[in-house]
Amino acid sequence: MTSAEPFPPPRLGEPYLLTPGPLTTAEEVKQAMLRDWGSWDDDFRAMTRDMRDRLLAMLGPGNADYDCVPIQGSGSFAVEAMLGSFVPRDGKVLVLANGAYGQRAATTLDYLGRDKVVLDKGDYLPPRGDEVARILADDPAISHVLAIHCETSSGILNPIEEIAAATRGAGRKLLIDSMSAFGALPLNPAELECAAFVSSANKCIEGVPGFGFVIARTSELEAAQGRAHSLSLDVHAQWAHMERTGQWRFTPPTHVVAAFVTALRLHEAEGGVAARGARYVRNRDVLVSGMRAQGFETLLNSHWLSPIIVTFFCPADPAFEFGRFYELMKDKGFIIYPGKLTVVDSFRLGCIGRMDEHVMRQVVEAAGDALAEMGVASAAPPAKALEERKKLAA
């Protein structure tokens, strides 16, 4: 299935952002930020309540025991708030890491003074349920498991259902960083039996940066009272204040909230999580097939490619230089991401934002033109990179 009509392009002179947040937004989202709002005014309080209700409605049936708490700041603020509020000071977290964001969560726990153990799968592979089960069986001190839904440093989509099953089977609590997945990939916390998860305004719902949100069981929110390490990142305090007054405790990102409510309405009009996810899958498939046809190779085998962002090896050709490639792609209307890998040179192309497969075909064409202008004869990666991928995926 393809979309018959392409989305309108960004404003004249604006590039497409092939980045997993900030990303390209709809004109309606931009327009929503042109009005000022009083943070204590009843209209803004109603907007905050509407936003929370719309996010909870996205969870699907059986989730009446969950509530939504927005947190000012970037997504990492929300992750820190979740860890500091729901993991007791004597708790221990199994961090499932296969990229930069799992490692960042582990570093966050160090700052918080919470005990942890890290299952580090490197850049190529996901943590599997049987591995999680073994670790939990061997270490009864572990109270929580932290999983990254989609690890955007590599683009890998982690098997959240089997991780949840292993965590549930061991009687531990699951926390999920669904920063770049929620809104496009199904996530029913009641079915997974997760204690809480976090996401952000500027990801798959296609808002702008400024706040994240925690969705947690009400019982977990109640138990978090007095536990947080931080005044600003106390999820219980924010939740209790909102429940009592309808207001944010400290100055809210009013314009960002207005933009996000507009983005939520567009998300619903498109057809919700299923339709948004299907568009991103089409974006990924067109992008990957086109780039592979030009000789590029993905970091991951096809089975683990997410519809959020795709990591490509840099070409081995000595004429290729990423900085020059970046500037050429920008000149052609596309902002791309450098890689976040330690083993090989790479770059990343996002599939999310107000884009469709028509745009992704333009991306592929621009990449081919950029290689030609650089005098790159082949987009093939170093042989050792493919050998490493094959060995680790075996």
C-alpha positions in Angstrom: 0.0 0.0 0.0 1.3 3.5 -0.8 -0.1 6.9 -0.1 -1.6 8.4 -3.2 -0.9 12.1 -2.4 2.4 13.2 -0.9 2.4 15.4 2.2 3.0 19.1 1.6 6.7 19.9 1.8 8.2 21.9 4.7 8.1 25.7 4.5 10.2 27.2 1.7 13.8 26.9 2.6 13.3 24.4 5.5 15.0 21.0 5.1 13.4 17.7 6.0 14.8 16.4 9.3 15.8 12.8 8.9 16.4 12.7 12.7 14.3 10.8 15.3 13.3 14.0 17.2 13.4 16.9 16.6 11.7 16.0 13.3 9.7 17.5 10.5 6.3 18.7 11.8 3.0 19.5 10.1 2.2 23.2 9.4 -0.7 22.9 11.8 1.6 22.0 14.6 3.8 25.0 13.9 0.8 27.3 13.7 -0.4 26.1 17.1 2.6 27.7 18.7 1.7 31.2 17.6 -0.6 31.9 20.5 0.4 32.7 24.1 -1.2 30.8 27.0 -1.4 31.6 30.7 0.1 28.6 32.6 -2.5 29.0 35.4 -5.4 29.8 33.1 -8.4 27.5 32.9 -8.0 27.1 29.2 -4.5 25.8 29.5 -5.5 23.5 32.4 -8.1 22.1 30.1 -5.5 21.6 27.4 -3.2 19.7 29.8 -6.1 17.5 30.9 -7.1 16.8 27.2 -3.5 16.0 26.4 -3.2 13.5 29.3 -6.5 11.9 28.4 -5.6 11.5 24.7 -2.3 9.8 25.6 -4.0 7.4 27.9 -6.6 6.6 25.2 -3.7 5.4 22.9 -3.0 2.6 25.3 -6.0 0.5 24.3 -8.4 -1.4 26.6 -7.6 -2.6 30.0 -5.4 0.3 31.1 -7.7 2.1 33.5 -5.1 1.6 36.3 -2.6 3.9 34.5 -2.1 7.6 34.5 -0.1 10.1 32.5 2.4 12.6 34.0 4.1 15.1 31.7 7.6 16.2 32.7 9.3 19.3 31.4 12.6 18.8 29.5 14.0 16.4 27.0 13.3 12.7 26.9 16.3 12.0 29.1 14.7 14.1 31.8 11.7 11.8 31.7 13.9 8.7 31.9 15.8 10.1 34.9 12.4 11.0 36.5 11.1 7.5 36.0 14.2 5.8 37.4 14.5 8.1 40.3 10.9 7.9 41.3 10.0 4.3 40.8 13.2 2.5 41.7 13.6 2.5 45.5 17.0 3.6 46.9 17.7 0.0 47.9 16.5 -1.4 44.5 18.6 -2.9 41.8 18.0 -2.5 38.0 18.9 -4.9 35.2 19.6 -2.5 32.3 19.2 -4.1 28.9 21.6 -2.2 26.7 22.4 -2.4 23.0 23.3 1.1 22.2 23.8 4.6 23.5 20.4 5.0 25.3 20.7 1.8 27.3 24.2 3.0 28.3 22.8 6.5 29.2 20.2 4.9 31.5 23.0 2.9 33.2 24.9 6.2 33.7 21.8 7.8 35.1 21.5 5.1 37.7 25.1 5.8 38.8 24.2 9.4 39.3 21.1 8.4 41.2 23.1 6.0 43.4 20.9 3.0 42.4 22.5 -0.4 42.1 22.5 -1.9 38.7 23.7 -4.7 36.4 24.0 -4.2 32.7 23.4 -6.8 30.0 25.4 -5.2 27.1 24.6 -6.7 23.7 26.7 -4.4 21.7 25.4 -2.6 18.6 24.0 -5.5 16.5 21.8 -7.7 18.7 18.8 -7.4 20.9 18.5 -8.7 24.5 16.4 -11.9 24.5 13.9 -13.2 26.9 15.8 -16.3 27.9 18.9 -14.2 28.8 16.8 -11.9 30.9 15.2 -14.9 32.7 18.6 -16.4 33.5 20.0 -13.2 34.9 16.9 -12.7 37.1 17.0 -16.2 38.3 20.7 -15.8 39.3 20.3 -12.5 41.1 17.2 -12.2 43.4 18.4 -8.7 44.4 17.2 -7.3 41.0 14.0 -5.5 41.6 13.5 -3.8 38.1 14.3 -4.4 34.5 14.8 -1.4 32.2 14.2 -2.1 28.5 14.7 0.2 25.5 11.8 -0.3 23.1 13.7 1.1 20.1 17.4 1.8 20.4 17.8 4.7 18.1 21.6 4.7 18.1 21.5 1.6 15.9 17.8 1.5 14.9 17.2 -1.9 16.5 13.7 -2.8 17.6 14.0 -4.8 20.8 11.6 -7.7 21.5 9.7 -6.0 24.3 7.0 -8.8 24.6 9.5 -11.5 25.4 11.4 -9.3 27.7 8.2 -8.4 29.5 7.3 -12.1 29.8 10.6 -13.0 31.3 10.3 -10.1 33.8 6.8 -11.0 34.7 7.7 -14.6 35.1 10.4 -13.7 37.6 8.1 -11.5 39.6 10.1 -8.3 38.9 8.9 -4.9 37.7 9.4 -3.7 34.1 10.3 -0.1 33.1 10.4 0.8 29.4 12.1 3.6 27.6 9.7 3.9 24.6 11.0 7.3 23.6 11.1 6.8 19.9 8.5 4.0 19.6 5.3 5.0 21.4 2.7 6.3 19.0 3.9 4.2 16.1 4.4 0.8 17.7 1.8 -1.0 19.9 2.5 -0.7 23.6 -0.2 -1.9 26.0 1.2 -1.6 29.5 -1.5 -3.7 31.1 -0.8 -6.6 28.7 3.0 -6.3 29.3 2.4 -5.7 33.0 4.9 -2.9 33.0 5.2 -0.6 36.0 5.9 2.5 33.9 7.1 3.7 30.6 8.3 7.0 29.1 8.1 8.8 25.8 8.5 12.3 24.4 6.5 15.0 22.6 8.9 15.2 19.6 9.0 11.6 18.5 6.3 9.4 16.8 3.4 11.7 17.7 5.3 14.4 15.7 5.2 17.3 18.2 8.1 19.6 19.0 10.7 19.3 21.8 10.0 20.6 25.3 8.6 17.8 27.5 8.4 14.1 27.9 5.8 12.0 29.7 5.6 9.1 32.2 2.7 6.7 32.0 2.6 4.5 35.1 0.3 2.4 37.2 -1.5 4.5 39.8 -0.2 2.2 42.5 3.4 2.9 41.4 2.7 6.6 41.4 1.3 6.4 44.9 4.3 4.3 46.1 6.8 6.8 44.7 5.9 9.5 47.3 9.1 10.8 48.9 11.4 8.6 46.9 12.7 11.0 44.2 16.2 12.3 44.2 15.2 15.6 42.6 12.7 18.4 43.3 12.1 19.0 39.5 12.0 15.3 38.5 9.7 14.0 41.2 7.0 12.1 39.2 4.8 11.6 42.3 4.9 15.3 43.2 4.1 16.4 39.6 1.2 13.9 39.4 -0.3 14.8 42.8 -0.1 18.5 42.0 -1.8 18.0 38.6 -4.5 15.9 40.2 -5.2 18.5 42.8 -4.9 21.7 40.8 -4.9 20.8 37.1 -1.6 22.7 36.8 2.1 21.9 36.3 4.2 22.5 39.4 6.6 24.7 37.6 6.5 26.8 34.4 5.1 24.5 31.7 6.2 24.7 28.0 2.9 26.2 27.0 3.5 26.6 23.3 4.9 23.1 23.1 1.8 21.6 24.8 -0.5 23.5 22.4 1.6 22.1 19.4 1.4 18.6 20.9 -2.3 18.6 21.3 -2.6 19.5 17.6 -0.2 16.7 16.8 -2.3 14.3 18.8 -5.4 15.3 16.8 -3.5 14.7 13.6 -2.3 11.4 14.9 -5.9 10.4 15.6 -7.1 11.6 12.2 -4.4 9.6 10.4 -5.8 6.4 12.1 -3.8 6.2 15.3 -0.9 4.0 16.2 -1.6 1.4 13.5 -1.8 3.9 10.6 1.2 6.0 11.9 3.3 2.8 12.2 2.3 1.6 8.8 3.4 4.9 7.2 6.8 4.6 9.0 7.1 1.0 7.8 6.6 2.1 4.2 9.1 4.9 4.7 11.7 2.4 6.0 11.1 -0.1 3.2 11.4 2.4 0.4 14.5 3.9 2.1 16.3 0.6 2.7 15.6 -0.9 -0.7 16.7 2.3 -2.4 19.9 2.7 -0.4 20.8 -1.0 -0.8 20.2 -0.7 -4.6 22.9 2.0 -4.5 25.3 -0.3 -2.7 24.8 0.9 0.9 24.5 -1.7 3.6 22.5 -1.5 6.9 24.2 -2.1 10.2 21.4 -4.5 11.2 20.0 -7.6 9.4 16.6 -6.9 8.1 14.8 -8.8 10.9 15.8 -6.3 13.5 15.3 -3.1 11.5 12.9 -0.7 13.2 10.6 1.6 11.3 12.0 4.5 13.3 15.6 5.1 12.1 18.0 3.0 10.1 21.8 3.0 10.5 24.0 2.6 7.4 27.6 1.8 7.2 29.8 4.5 5.8 31.3 3.5 2.4 34.8 2.2 2.4 35.7 4.3 -0.7 38.4 6.7 0.4 36.6 9.5 -1.5 33.7 9.3 1.1 33.9 11.8 3.9 30.9 12.0 6.2 31.2 15.8 6.8 31.1 16.4 3.1 28.2 13.9 2.6 26.3 15.7 5.4 26.7 19.1 3.8 25.7 17.8 0.4 22.6 16.1 1.8 21.7 19.4 3.6 22.1 21.3 0.4 19.6 19.0 -1.2 17.1 19.6 1.6 17.8 16.8 4.1 19.4 16.9 7.6 20.8 13.5 8.5 22.3 12.0 11.7 25.9 10.9 12.3 26.3 7.4 13.7 26.6 6.6 17.4 28.6 3.4 17.1 32.0 2.7 18.5 33.0 -0.2 16.2 32.5 1.1 12.7 31.8 4.5 11.0 28.1 4.9 10.2 25.3 7.4 9.7 21.6 7.3 10.4 18.5 8.2 8.4 15.2 8.6 10.3 11.9 7.3 9.0 9.6 9.3 11.3 8.1 12.8 11.1 5.8 14.4 8.6 7.2 12.4 5.7 6.0 9.6 3.4 7.5 7.3 0.9 7.5 10.0 -1.8 10.0 11.9 0.4 12.1 8.8 1.0 12.5 8.3 -2.7 13.9 11.8 -2.9 16.3 11.0 0.0 17.6 8.0 -1.9 18.1 10.1 -5.1 19.9 12.8 -3.1 22.2 10.2 -1.5 23.1 8.9 -4.9 23.7 12.4 -6.3 25.9 13.2 -3.2 28.1 10.2 -3.8 28.5 11.2 -7.5 29.5 14.7 -6.5 32.1 13.3 -4.1 33.5 11.0 -6.6 32.6 7.9 -4.6 32.7 4.9 -6.9 31.1 2.4 -4.5 28.9 2.8 -1.4 29.9 -0.7 -0.1 31.1 -0.7 3.5 34.5 -2.1 4.7 34.6 -5.9 4.4 35.4 -6.1 8.1 32.1 -4.4 9.0 30.1 -7.0 7.1 32.1 -9.8 8.6 31.5 -8.4 12.1 27.7 -8.2 11.4 27.6 -11.7 10.1 29.6 -13.1 13.0 27.6 -11.4 15.7 24.3 -12.2 14.1 25.1 -15.9 13.8 
